[in-house]
């Protein structure tokens, strides 16, 4: 049985607008809790300490791969971004299985996404 479902929708970035704008540039922006100081990347509405008061901070965009799953043409991982306490689910692009570090990359087409690459591309001509 074939069934085609097409959904068209628009989501507002809302309070996550700074995070999404940073992702589009290939930069990491997290929330630092005003109460306990823990940094969350990706940002969450509430810190694990219960506080909802936080400020945006810029992270280096580098991450340690904690666990990875490779299958077919897709590799995913749990990664801890430098400067953040939380883990993030990321897509791995061209990162060999023996590699445990990655760099956040901007996604050229489509919605912003968490993608790690082996090293940042040189943007100089």
OpenMM code with the backbone's topology and positions (N, CA, C; nanometers):
from openmm import Vec3, app, unit

residues = "UNK UNK UNK UNK UNK UNK UNK UNK UNK UNK UNK UNK UNK UNK UNK UNK UNK UNK UNK UNK UNK UNK UNK UNK UNK UNK UNK UNK UNK UNK UNK UNK UNK UNK UNK UNK UNK UNK UNK UNK UNK UNK UNK UNK UNK UNK UNK UNK UNK UNK UNK UNK UNK UNK UNK UNK UNK UNK UNK UNK UNK UNK UNK UNK UNK UNK UNK UNK UNK UNK UNK UNK UNK UNK UNK UNK UNK UNK UNK UNK UNK UNK UNK UNK UNK UNK UNK UNK UNK UNK UNK UNK UNK UNK UNK UNK UNK UNK UNK UNK UNK UNK UNK UNK UNK UNK UNK UNK UNK UNK UNK UNK UNK UNK UNK UNK UNK UNK UNK UNK UNK UNK UNK UNK UNK".split()
positions = [
    Vec3(0.0844, -0.1169, 0.0000),
    Vec3(0.0000, 0.0000, 0.0000),
    Vec3(0.0890, 0.1232, 0.0000),
    Vec3(0.0577, 0.2140, -0.0892),
    Vec3(0.1288, 0.3407, -0.0938),
    Vec3(0.0409, 0.4492, -0.0352),
    Vec3(0.1038, 0.5377, 0.0401),
    Vec3(0.0319, 0.6499, 0.0992),
    Vec3(0.1279, 0.7669, 0.1063),
    Vec3(0.0887, 0.8772, 0.0496),
    Vec3(0.1737, 0.9962, 0.0502),
    Vec3(0.1115, 1.1007, 0.1414),
    Vec3(0.1914, 1.1515, 0.2324),
    Vec3(0.1479, 1.2552, 0.3246),
    Vec3(0.2421, 1.3732, 0.3099),
    Vec3(0.1880, 1.4891, 0.2816),
    Vec3(0.2674, 1.6101, 0.2672),
    Vec3(0.2198, 1.7114, 0.3696),
    Vec3(0.3138, 1.7646, 0.4434),
    Vec3(0.2813, 1.8654, 0.5442),
    Vec3(0.3584, 1.9930, 0.5147),
    Vec3(0.2906, 2.1023, 0.5115),
    Vec3(0.3537, 2.2329, 0.4988),
    Vec3(0.3272, 2.3080, 0.6278),
    Vec3(0.4322, 2.3546, 0.6905),
    Vec3(0.4143, 2.4277, 0.8146),
    Vec3(0.5289, 2.5257, 0.8336),
    Vec3(0.5070, 2.6224, 0.9186),
    Vec3(0.6093, 2.7213, 0.9516),
    Vec3(0.6207, 2.7281, 1.1035),
    Vec3(0.7423, 2.7249, 1.1503),
    Vec3(0.7667, 2.7354, 1.2936),
    Vec3(0.8387, 2.8660, 1.3226),
    Vec3(0.7984, 2.9331, 1.4258),
    Vec3(0.8657, 3.0545, 1.4674),
    Vec3(0.9857, 3.0176, 1.5554),
    Vec3(1.0959, 3.0848, 1.5360),
    Vec3(1.2155, 3.0577, 1.6168),
    Vec3(1.1952, 3.1021, 1.7615),
    Vec3(1.1135, 3.2046, 1.7814),
    Vec3(1.0854, 3.2510, 1.9168),
    Vec3(1.2114, 3.2815, 1.9953),
    Vec3(1.2154, 3.2318, 2.1192),
    Vec3(1.3301, 3.2610, 2.2058),
    Vec3(1.4571, 3.1890, 2.1621),
    Vec3(1.4462, 3.0945, 2.0677),
    Vec3(1.5642, 3.0233, 2.0184),
    Vec3(1.6271, 3.0909, 1.8957),
    Vec3(1.5779, 3.2083, 1.8596),
    Vec3(1.6294, 3.2781, 1.7415),
    Vec3(1.7814, 3.2971, 1.7450),
    Vec3(1.8422, 3.3363, 1.8585),
    Vec3(1.9889, 3.3504, 1.8594),
    Vec3(2.0613, 3.2181, 1.8333),
    Vec3(2.0071, 3.1079, 1.8847),
    Vec3(2.0689, 2.9764, 1.8647),
    Vec3(2.0610, 2.9354, 1.7180),
    Vec3(1.9441, 2.9539, 1.6575),
    Vec3(1.9245, 2.9167, 1.5172),
    Vec3(2.0096, 3.0040, 1.4253),
    Vec3(2.0178, 3.1330, 1.4538),
    Vec3(2.1016, 3.2223, 1.3724),
    Vec3(2.2483, 3.1798, 1.3807),
    Vec3(2.2945, 3.1427, 1.4990),
    Vec3(2.4330, 3.0965, 1.5157),
    Vec3(2.4560, 2.9670, 1.4382),
    Vec3(2.3607, 2.8724, 1.4450),
    Vec3(2.3749, 2.7463, 1.3709),
    Vec3(2.3878, 2.7709, 1.2212),
    Vec3(2.3091, 2.8633, 1.1688),
    Vec3(2.3157, 2.8935, 1.0253),
    Vec3(2.4545, 2.9440, 0.9853),
    Vec3(2.5254, 3.0073, 1.0806),
    Vec3(2.6617, 3.0566, 1.0551),
    Vec3(2.7675, 2.9513, 1.0879),
    Vec3(2.7256, 2.8375, 1.1417),
    Vec3(2.8204, 2.7347, 1.1822),
    Vec3(2.8843, 2.7651, 1.3163),
    Vec3(2.8140, 2.8412, 1.3997),
    Vec3(2.8653, 2.8795, 1.5311),
    Vec3(2.7792, 2.8174, 1.6409),
    Vec3(2.8392, 2.7977, 1.7572),
    Vec3(2.7691, 2.7385, 1.8707),
    Vec3(2.7348, 2.8469, 1.9724),
    Vec3(2.6074, 2.8572, 2.0051),
    Vec3(2.5596, 2.9525, 2.1043),
    Vec3(2.4771, 2.8754, 2.2068),
    Vec3(2.5150, 2.8842, 2.3335),
    Vec3(2.4448, 2.8111, 2.4378),
    Vec3(2.3875, 2.9052, 2.5422),
    Vec3(2.3126, 2.8488, 2.6354),
    Vec3(2.2564, 2.9271, 2.7451),
    Vec3(2.3314, 2.8958, 2.8733),
    Vec3(2.3790, 3.0008, 2.9392),
    Vec3(2.4475, 2.9878, 3.0669),
    Vec3(2.3499, 3.0274, 3.1777),
    Vec3(2.3247, 2.9353, 3.2707),
    Vec3(2.2296, 2.9583, 3.3780),
    Vec3(2.2801, 3.0683, 3.4717),
    Vec3(2.1941, 3.1658, 3.4996),
    Vec3(2.2301, 3.2739, 3.5913),
    Vec3(2.2409, 3.2258, 3.7351),
    Vec3(2.1799, 3.1131, 3.7663),
    Vec3(2.1797, 3.0627, 3.9043),
    Vec3(2.3004, 2.9730, 3.9333),
    Vec3(2.3201, 2.8677, 3.8514),
    Vec3(2.4273, 2.7709, 3.8801),
    Vec3(2.5467, 2.7822, 3.7864),
    Vec3(2.5318, 2.8541, 3.6739),
    Vec3(2.6421, 2.8736, 3.5810),
    Vec3(2.6601, 2.7642, 3.4776),
    Vec3(2.5812, 2.6570, 3.4835),
    Vec3(2.5951, 2.5505, 3.3842),
    Vec3(2.5506, 2.5992, 3.2472),
    Vec3(2.6223, 2.5532, 3.1458),
    Vec3(2.5927, 2.5933, 3.0084),
    Vec3(2.5244, 2.4779, 2.9370),
    Vec3(2.4139, 2.5096, 2.8689),
    Vec3(2.3360, 2.4089, 2.7972),
    Vec3(2.3466, 2.4327, 2.6470),
    Vec3(2.3889, 2.3286, 2.5759),
    Vec3(2.3924, 2.3303, 2.4303),
    Vec3(2.3532, 2.1932, 2.3827),
    Vec3(2.2421, 2.1808, 2.3123),
    Vec3(2.1521, 2.2879, 2.2719),
    Vec3(2.0800, 2.3475, 2.3928),
    Vec3(2.0315, 2.4697, 2.3774),
    Vec3(1.9654, 2.5370, 2.4894),
    Vec3(1.8339, 2.4689, 2.5269),
    Vec3(1.8018, 2.4761, 2.6540),
    Vec3(1.6742, 2.4244, 2.7033),
    Vec3(1.5997, 2.5361, 2.7731),
    Vec3(1.4707, 2.5190, 2.7899),
    Vec3(1.3869, 2.6208, 2.8518),
    Vec3(1.4224, 2.6420, 2.9979),
    Vec3(1.4595, 2.5341, 3.0645),
    Vec3(1.4849, 2.5398, 3.2081),
    Vec3(1.6125, 2.4625, 3.2385),
    Vec3(1.6963, 2.5155, 3.3254),
    Vec3(1.8188, 2.4470, 3.3674),
    Vec3(1.7825, 2.3313, 3.4598),
    Vec3(1.8714, 2.2339, 3.4720),
    Vec3(1.8450, 2.1217, 3.5617),
    Vec3(1.8340, 2.1662, 3.7064),
    Vec3(1.8865, 2.2845, 3.7405),
    Vec3(1.8727, 2.3362, 3.8770),
    Vec3(1.7352, 2.3982, 3.8996),
    Vec3(1.6572, 2.4140, 3.7921),
    Vec3(1.5223, 2.4682, 3.8021),
    Vec3(1.5096, 2.6130, 3.7582),
    Vec3(1.6205, 2.6806, 3.7395),
    Vec3(1.6165, 2.8218, 3.7001),
    Vec3(1.5802, 2.8368, 3.5530),
    Vec3(1.5051, 2.9418, 3.5229),
    Vec3(1.4710, 2.9760, 3.3844),
    Vec3(1.5437, 3.1017, 3.3398),
    Vec3(1.6347, 3.1494, 3.4222),
    Vec3(1.7076, 3.2727, 3.3910),
    Vec3(1.8460, 3.2367, 3.3386),
    Vec3(1.8745, 3.2804, 3.2162),
    Vec3(2.0014, 3.2453, 3.1529),
    Vec3(2.0400, 3.3540, 3.0541),
    Vec3(2.1659, 3.3499, 3.0140),
    Vec3(2.2158, 3.4447, 2.9143),
    Vec3(2.2851, 3.3663, 2.8039),
    Vec3(2.2839, 3.4217, 2.6840),
    Vec3(2.3476, 3.3567, 2.5699),
    Vec3(2.4988, 3.3715, 2.5801),
    Vec3(2.5711, 3.2626, 2.5509),
    Vec3(2.7170, 3.2637, 2.5477),
    Vec3(2.7629, 3.1958, 2.4184),
    Vec3(2.8788, 3.2362, 2.3706),
    Vec3(2.9359, 3.1768, 2.2507),
    Vec3(3.0329, 3.0666, 2.2914),
    Vec3(3.0172, 2.9505, 2.2303),
    Vec3(3.1047, 2.8364, 2.2553),
    Vec3(3.2001, 2.8214, 2.1374),
    Vec3(3.3120, 2.7496, 2.1568),
    Vec3(3.4087, 2.7371, 2.0475),
    Vec3(3.3603, 2.6588, 1.9260),
    Vec3(3.2567, 2.5762, 1.9413),
    Vec3(3.2062, 2.5001, 1.8271),
    Vec3(3.2758, 2.3673, 1.8068),
    Vec3(3.3623, 2.3295, 1.9000),
    Vec3(3.4283, 2.1996, 1.8949),
    Vec3(3.3573, 2.1048, 1.9905),
    Vec3(3.3627, 1.9746, 1.9594),
    Vec3(3.2899, 1.8780, 2.0412),
    Vec3(3.3647, 1.7459, 2.0492),
    Vec3(3.3416, 1.6756, 2.1602),
    Vec3(3.3922, 1.5403, 2.1786),
    Vec3(3.2792, 1.4432, 2.1495),
    Vec3(3.3064, 1.3451, 2.0668),
    Vec3(3.2075, 1.2434, 2.0342),
    Vec3(3.2071, 1.1412, 2.1473),
    Vec3(3.0935, 1.1290, 2.2164),
    Vec3(3.0808, 1.0398, 2.3315),
    Vec3(3.0402, 0.8999, 2.2859),
    Vec3(2.9378, 0.8927, 2.2027),
    Vec3(2.8888, 0.7663, 2.1446),
    Vec3(2.8502, 0.7948, 2.0007),
    Vec3(2.8684, 0.6955, 1.9146),
    Vec3(2.8290, 0.7148, 1.7758),
    Vec3(2.7597, 0.5910, 1.7226),
    Vec3(2.6809, 0.6124, 1.6178),
    Vec3(2.6107, 0.5038, 1.5512),
    Vec3(2.6265, 0.5248, 1.4017),
    Vec3(2.6843, 0.4259, 1.3353),
    Vec3(2.7066, 0.4333, 1.1913),
    Vec3(2.6184, 0.3303, 1.1218),
    Vec3(2.5511, 0.3738, 1.0181),
    Vec3(2.4667, 0.2802, 0.9437),
    Vec3(2.4393, 0.3324, 0.8055),
    Vec3(2.4713, 0.2529, 0.7072),
    Vec3(2.4466, 0.2954, 0.5687),
    Vec3(2.5221, 0.4219, 0.5366),
    Vec3(2.4506, 0.5225, 0.4910),
    Vec3(2.5148, 0.6487, 0.4557),
    Vec3(2.4929, 0.7575, 0.5607),
    Vec3(2.4555, 0.7176, 0.6823),
    Vec3(2.4277, 0.8152, 0.7873),
    Vec3(2.4997, 0.7763, 0.9156),
    Vec3(2.5680, 0.8728, 0.9755),
    Vec3(2.6327, 0.8535, 1.1051),
    Vec3(2.5806, 0.9595, 1.2004),
    Vec3(2.5369, 0.9142, 1.3167),
    Vec3(2.4871, 1.0035, 1.4212),
    Vec3(2.5699, 0.9831, 1.5464),
    Vec3(2.5669, 1.0814, 1.6362),
    Vec3(2.6449, 1.0688, 1.7592),
    Vec3(2.5837, 1.1515, 1.8706),
    Vec3(2.6202, 1.1148, 1.9928),
    Vec3(2.6002, 1.2005, 2.1086),
    Vec3(2.7329, 1.2713, 2.1286),
    Vec3(2.7288, 1.4018, 2.1388),
    Vec3(2.8517, 1.4794, 2.1515),
    Vec3(2.8373, 1.5817, 2.2628),
    Vec3(2.9485, 1.6106, 2.3272),
    Vec3(2.9526, 1.7161, 2.4288),
    Vec3(3.0347, 1.8308, 2.3705),
    Vec3(2.9699, 1.9439, 2.3518),
    Vec3(3.0385, 2.0604, 2.2975),
    Vec3(3.1243, 2.1240, 2.4063),
    Vec3(3.2439, 2.1638, 2.3675),
    Vec3(3.3353, 2.2269, 2.4628),
    Vec3(3.2694, 2.3499, 2.5235),
    Vec3(3.2722, 2.3563, 2.6552),
    Vec3(3.2120, 2.4682, 2.7269),
    Vec3(3.0707, 2.4414, 2.7734),
    Vec3(3.0135, 2.3259, 2.7390),
    Vec3(2.8756, 2.2931, 2.7778),
    Vec3(2.8730, 2.1641, 2.8585),
    Vec3(2.7771, 2.1542, 2.9501),
    Vec3(2.7610, 2.0339, 3.0320),
    Vec3(2.6720, 1.9291, 2.9663),
    Vec3(2.5795, 1.9715, 2.8819),
    Vec3(2.4802, 1.8802, 2.8253),
    Vec3(2.5343, 1.8095, 2.7009),
    Vec3(2.4632, 1.7047, 2.6599),
    Vec3(2.4970, 1.6314, 2.5381),
    Vec3(2.4018, 1.6730, 2.4264),
    Vec3(2.4481, 1.6600, 2.3041),
    Vec3(2.3666, 1.6941, 2.1879),
    Vec3(2.3715, 1.5788, 2.0885),
    Vec3(2.2613, 1.5554, 2.0210),
    Vec3(2.2585, 1.4589, 1.9119),
    Vec3(2.3008, 1.5323, 1.7859),
    Vec3(2.3991, 1.4784, 1.7159),
    Vec3(2.4545, 1.5444, 1.5975),
    Vec3(2.4655, 1.4460, 1.4827),
    Vec3(2.4703, 1.5004, 1.3622),
    Vec3(2.5011, 1.4202, 1.2441),
    Vec3(2.6509, 1.4339, 1.2188),
    Vec3(2.7172, 1.3234, 1.1879),
    Vec3(2.8601, 1.3252, 1.1574),
    Vec3(2.8774, 1.3238, 1.0062),
    Vec3(2.9603, 1.4126, 0.9578),
    Vec3(2.9838, 1.4216, 0.8143),
    Vec3(3.1324, 1.3998, 0.7880),
    Vec3(3.1655, 1.2873, 0.7273),
    Vec3(3.3039, 1.2548, 0.6893),
    Vec3(3.3982, 1.2413, 0.8084),
    Vec3(3.3470, 1.2035, 0.9248),
    Vec3(3.4320, 1.1816, 1.0422),
    Vec3(3.4574, 1.0320, 1.0543),
    Vec3(3.5841, 0.9938, 1.0465),
    Vec3(3.6208, 0.8520, 1.0531),
    Vec3(3.5863, 0.7943, 1.1899),
    Vec3(3.5611, 0.6641, 1.1935),
    Vec3(3.5156, 0.5991, 1.3170),
    Vec3(3.6167, 0.6083, 1.4306),
    Vec3(3.7449, 0.6226, 1.4013),
    Vec3(3.8462, 0.6324, 1.5065),
    Vec3(3.8588, 0.7742, 1.5620),
    Vec3(3.7922, 0.8693, 1.5013),
    Vec3(3.8014, 1.0091, 1.5436),
    Vec3(3.7020, 1.0387, 1.6548),
    Vec3(3.7484, 1.1079, 1.7586),
    Vec3(3.6585, 1.1392, 1.8699),
    Vec3(3.6326, 1.2891, 1.8855),
    Vec3(3.6730, 1.3703, 1.7870),
    Vec3(3.6498, 1.5146, 1.7922),
    Vec3(3.5872, 1.5610, 1.6619),
    Vec3(3.5093, 1.6694, 1.6710),
    Vec3(3.4495, 1.7265, 1.5524),
    Vec3(3.4287, 1.8757, 1.5690),
    Vec3(3.3976, 1.9416, 1.4586),
    Vec3(3.3764, 2.0856, 1.4546),
    Vec3(3.2380, 2.1138, 1.3965),
    Vec3(3.1659, 2.2039, 1.4584),
    Vec3(3.0330, 2.2404, 1.4105),
    Vec3(3.0443, 2.3053, 1.2733),
    Vec3(2.9585, 2.2643, 1.1814),
    Vec3(2.9596, 2.3187, 1.0457),
    Vec3(2.8251, 2.3821, 1.0134),
    Vec3(2.8296, 2.4858, 0.9328),
    Vec3(2.7064, 2.5462, 0.8828),
    Vec3(2.6481, 2.4538, 0.7768),
    Vec3(2.5167, 2.4477, 0.7697),
    Vec3(2.4491, 2.3672, 0.6681),
    Vec3(2.4062, 2.4626, 0.5571),
    Vec3(2.4537, 2.4355, 0.4364),
    Vec3(2.4291, 2.5268, 0.3241),
    Vec3(2.2827, 2.5341, 0.2846),
    Vec3(2.2145, 2.4184, 0.2787),
    Vec3(2.0760, 2.4146, 0.2335),
    Vec3(1.9858, 2.3577, 0.3418),
    Vec3(1.8632, 2.4016, 0.3422),
    Vec3(1.7660, 2.3461, 0.4350),
    Vec3(1.7707, 2.4115, 0.5724),
    Vec3(1.7010, 2.3495, 0.6649),
    Vec3(1.6950, 2.4072, 0.8000),
    Vec3(1.8286, 2.3915, 0.8715),
    Vec3(1.8532, 2.4751, 0.9727),
    Vec3(1.9776, 2.4614, 1.0478),
    Vec3(1.9826, 2.3252, 1.1170),
    Vec3(2.1022, 2.2709, 1.1316),
    Vec3(2.1171, 2.1384, 1.1905),
    Vec3(2.2503, 2.1307, 1.2642),
    Vec3(2.2601, 2.0350, 1.3548),
    Vec3(2.3851, 2.0101, 1.4255),
    Vec3(2.4644, 1.9068, 1.3461),
    Vec3(2.5677, 1.9532, 1.2775),
    Vec3(2.6509, 1.8671, 1.1947),
    Vec3(2.7964, 1.8877, 1.2350),
    Vec3(2.8649, 1.7768, 1.2635),
    Vec3(3.0078, 1.7837, 1.2946),
    Vec3(3.0884, 1.7368, 1.1754),
    Vec3(3.1981, 1.8074, 1.1469),
    Vec3(3.2905, 1.7727, 1.0400),
    Vec3(3.4292, 1.7533, 1.1015),
    Vec3(3.5227, 1.6907, 1.0266),
    Vec3(3.6551, 1.6666, 1.0828),
    Vec3(3.7323, 1.7927, 1.1189),
    Vec3(3.7227, 1.8941, 1.0355),
    Vec3(3.7891, 2.0212, 1.0649),
    Vec3(3.7158, 2.1310, 0.9921),
    Vec3(3.7251, 2.2554, 1.0413),
    Vec3(3.6546, 2.3642, 0.9721),
    Vec3(3.7151, 2.3883, 0.8346),
    Vec3(3.6277, 2.4246, 0.7409),
    Vec3(3.6758, 2.4554, 0.6064),
    Vec3(3.7463, 2.5902, 0.6085),
    Vec3(3.8551, 2.5978, 0.5351),
    Vec3(3.9289, 2.7231, 0.5232),
    Vec3(3.8471, 2.8174, 0.4355),
    Vec3(3.8101, 2.9315, 0.4902),
    Vec3(3.7266, 3.0257, 0.4147),
    Vec3(3.8083, 3.1296, 0.3391),
    Vec3(3.9412, 3.1210, 0.3454),
    Vec3(4.0224, 3.2160, 0.2711),
    Vec3(4.0367, 3.1688, 0.1275),
    Vec3(4.0452, 3.2633, 0.0316),
    Vec3(4.0546, 3.2238, -0.1104),
    Vec3(4.1835, 3.1551, -0.1436),
] * unit.nanometer
topology = app.Topology()
chain = topology.addChain("A")
for resn in residues:
    res = topology.addResidue(resn, chain)
    for name in ("N", "CA", "C"):
        topology.addAtom(name, app.Element.getBySymbol(name[0]), res)
